[in-house]
Amino acid sequence: MNTPWSDPDLVRAYVRTGGRSRPTRDIDLVTLVTAALDPAANATPDARRVMSVCDRRGALSIAEIAAYLDQPPSVVKIIASDLLDSGHLTIPTPVDHLPEAALLEEVLNGLRALAV
């Protein structure tokens, strides 16, 4: 007798997210995240996998994490937003130093000279 095919790794998205369909934060697929803390002892296996990928590869976008884990981006968004809320992931801030005003003025003057 044939038994129906079943994949032991197949878990429905609503099970992975605890029944939620929306993240707690407004994050895009291109939002970069980095690991800030080690996973909590009571973290879900999916949260641990997200943390592991971020630990090994540095700053990654939500889309990259979804691709590495072969998970739907919507699921990764929800898991990542939970990890951001708990402080286990962070969104890196942009570079905190800007070029000096004199350099920017020189570039602007050069562009103006090209436009004439």
C-alpha positions as CSV (number, residue, x, y, z in Angstrom):
1,M,0.0,0.0,0.0
2,N,1.3,3.4,-0.9
3,T,1.6,6.0,1.8
4,P,1.2,9.7,1.1
5,W,4.4,11.6,0.6
6,S,5.4,13.6,3.7
7,D,8.3,15.8,4.3
8,P,9.4,15.8,7.9
9,D,10.8,19.4,7.5
10,L,7.5,20.7,6.1
11,V,5.9,22.9,8.8
12,R,3.1,25.3,8.0
13,A,3.9,29.0,8.1
14,Y,1.3,29.7,10.7
15,V,2.9,27.1,13.0
16,R,6.3,28.7,12.6
17,T,4.9,32.2,13.5
18,G,2.7,31.1,16.3
19,G,-0.4,31.8,14.2
20,R,0.5,35.4,13.4
21,S,0.3,36.7,9.9
22,R,1.9,40.2,10.4
23,P,5.2,41.3,11.9
24,T,5.2,43.6,14.9
25,R,7.4,46.1,13.0
26,D,7.2,47.6,9.6
27,I,10.3,46.0,8.0
28,D,11.0,45.5,4.3
29,L,12.7,42.7,2.5
30,V,15.8,44.9,2.1
31,T,16.0,45.8,5.8
32,L,19.5,44.9,7.1
33,V,19.8,43.1,10.5
34,T,22.7,41.9,12.6
35,A,22.9,39.6,15.6
36,A,23.3,41.5,18.8
37,L,22.9,38.9,21.5
38,D,23.1,35.1,21.7
39,P,19.7,33.4,21.3
40,A,17.6,33.0,24.4
41,A,17.4,29.6,26.0
42,N,13.7,29.4,25.2
43,A,14.1,30.6,21.6
44,T,12.3,28.7,18.9
45,P,14.3,26.6,16.4
46,D,13.5,29.1,13.7
47,A,14.7,32.0,15.8
48,R,17.9,30.1,16.5
49,R,18.4,29.5,12.7
50,V,17.9,33.2,11.9
51,M,20.3,34.1,14.6
52,S,22.8,31.5,13.4
53,V,22.7,32.9,9.8
54,C,23.2,36.4,11.0
55,D,26.0,35.4,13.3
56,R,27.9,33.7,10.6
57,R,27.4,36.1,7.7
58,G,27.1,39.6,9.4
59,A,24.5,42.1,8.3
60,L,21.9,40.5,6.0
61,S,18.7,41.6,4.5
62,I,15.4,39.9,5.4
63,A,15.3,38.5,1.8
64,E,18.8,37.1,2.1
65,I,17.9,35.4,5.4
66,A,14.8,33.9,3.8
67,A,16.9,32.6,0.9
68,Y,19.6,31.1,3.2
69,L,16.9,29.3,5.3
70,D,14.7,28.4,2.4
71,Q,11.7,30.0,4.2
72,P,9.0,32.3,3.0
73,P,10.0,36.0,3.4
74,S,6.8,36.7,5.3
75,V,7.7,34.1,7.9
76,V,11.2,35.5,8.3
77,K,9.8,39.0,8.7
78,I,7.7,37.9,11.6
79,I,10.6,36.0,13.3
80,A,13.0,38.8,12.7
81,S,10.6,41.4,14.1
82,D,10.2,39.3,17.2
83,L,14.0,39.1,17.5
84,L,14.3,42.9,17.0
85,D,11.7,43.5,19.7
86,S,13.7,41.3,22.2
87,G,17.0,42.9,21.3
88,H,18.6,39.8,19.8
89,L,18.8,41.4,16.4
90,T,19.6,45.1,15.6
91,I,19.2,47.2,12.5
92,P,22.7,48.8,11.9
93,T,22.7,52.5,11.9
94,P,24.1,54.4,8.9
95,V,27.7,55.6,8.9
96,D,27.9,58.2,11.6
97,H,30.5,60.5,9.9
98,L,29.8,62.6,6.8
99,P,32.4,64.0,4.4
100,E,33.6,67.5,5.3
101,A,31.7,70.4,3.9
102,A,34.8,71.6,1.9
103,L,35.0,68.3,0.0
104,L,31.2,68.4,-0.8
105,E,31.6,72.0,-2.0
106,E,34.5,71.0,-4.3
107,V,32.4,68.1,-5.7
108,L,29.5,70.5,-6.3
109,N,31.7,73.0,-8.0
110,G,33.2,70.3,-10.2
111,L,29.7,69.1,-11.2
112,R,28.6,72.7,-12.0
113,A,31.7,73.1,-14.2
114,L,30.8,70.0,-16.1
115,A,27.2,71.2,-16.7
116,V,28.3,74.5,-18.3
